[in-house]
């Protein structure tokens, strides 16, 4: 029996690796043409390129370190974990999140670092935690949308209406989750664990915790924005103007709203970039290189580290694809 579980664990790890790297290959195959690759190499090894790329790379652990601290804060009332464990959980989630649109599979890796009996609550908190960052992205994005509403006239107006409607719905769902957090945690736990009698758990969403989570989400957004603007500055070869800042906020707003399928992600992101940066004067090549590099820096490099963490984990309590949660007695 033990040998069988070990074999299943090994197969799962191999499938995660193959799936993740296949998705990376599909994305890079369409985005990094030989022409773009030559431009990237020539600029990357210039003094300006080395400075911009170095700053972007140094911000990776800062960015995901903040997210790990947020994860530690929000899960603490359910189960206290160290910052190191929270970091492992977050990076593992980044890796597994590549396997589904909208990173829907991310939670499957994150919860294996928690006790089996706490995983239903941790699963719910994963999605609520994501809403903090999502709401900050929407706040900045909708503000930018007000400045650039004329740009969406005609054939592109549906994109502005759709994004705004989804953003409002997300805000409503988020407020409901904060107000009814105990009800949600109880419902999810009962559905997943199949327990009929549950402990009377009260989640303390204090004002301090809310300020921390919103504040850290704003800092993370600023880091994402700085990385993206540095890459645009590198490939655009011109001073940044106000329309580029607005376009960046709109780009994050729309790409966050639309779940991406890996095979089509490149063309979709390129089309969105052409719309939101229409009046900025940035070339198509600069936009394409900036978007693919920000994906490589913030998702792929952390995914590789996350995969190395997953390889060391024992998947016996959670055989992904066969048994999500251990049985509760």
Helices and strands as residue ranges (DSSP letters): H 2-31, H 34-44, H 47-75, H 83-96, G 97-99, G 101-103, H 106-110, G 111-113, G 116-118, H 119-147, G 149-152, G 154-156, H 157-179, H 181-193, H 207-236, H 242-257, H 262-276, H 284-295, I 296-300, H 301-311
